[in-house]
Amino acid sequence: MMDAVLEELRETSGLIIGLILALVIMGLIGYALTNVHESIVSPVVRYIKKMVSRK
């Protein structure tokens, strides 16, 4: 009886850990994309605005 319960727990905790890992990874990717956006897009936009305002 106890073995079956432990097996169930192992499977469920595996799923939970998998979900947590997926969320963490997604969070990290989102964070990285935000940083990339900040470091690449913002200067480009600023540069374009500067070019446009010069004309």
C-alpha positions in Angstrom: 0.0 0.0 0.0 2.7 2.5 1.0 4.7 1.8 -2.2 1.7 2.8 -4.3 1.3 6.0 -2.4 5.0 6.9 -2.7 4.8 6.1 -6.4 1.9 8.5 -6.8 3.6 11.2 -4.8 6.8 10.8 -6.9 4.8 11.2 -10.2 2.9 14.2 -8.9 5.9 16.0 -7.5 7.7 15.3 -10.8 4.9 17.1 -12.6 4.9 20.0 -10.1 8.7 20.3 -10.4 8.4 20.2 -14.2 5.8 23.0 -14.1 7.9 25.1 -11.8 10.9 24.7 -14.0 8.9 25.6 -17.1 7.7 28.7 -15.4 11.2 29.7 -14.2 12.6 29.1 -17.7 9.8 31.1 -19.3 10.4 33.9 -16.7 14.1 33.9 -17.5 13.5 34.0 -21.3 11.0 36.9 -20.8 13.5 38.7 -18.7 16.3 38.2 -21.2 14.0 39.4 -24.1 13.1 42.5 -22.1 16.8 43.3 -21.6 17.6 42.7 -25.2 14.7 45.0 -26.1 16.0 47.6 -23.8 19.6 47.4 -25.0 18.9 47.1 -28.8 15.5 48.6 -29.6 15.7 51.7 -27.4 18.9 53.1 -28.9 17.7 52.3 -32.4 14.4 54.1 -31.8 16.3 57.1 -30.2 18.7 57.2 -33.3 15.7 57.1 -35.7 14.0 59.9 -33.8 17.2 61.9 -33.9 17.5 61.4 -37.7 13.8 62.3 -38.2 13.9 65.5 -36.0 17.0 66.7 -37.9 15.2 66.9 -41.3 
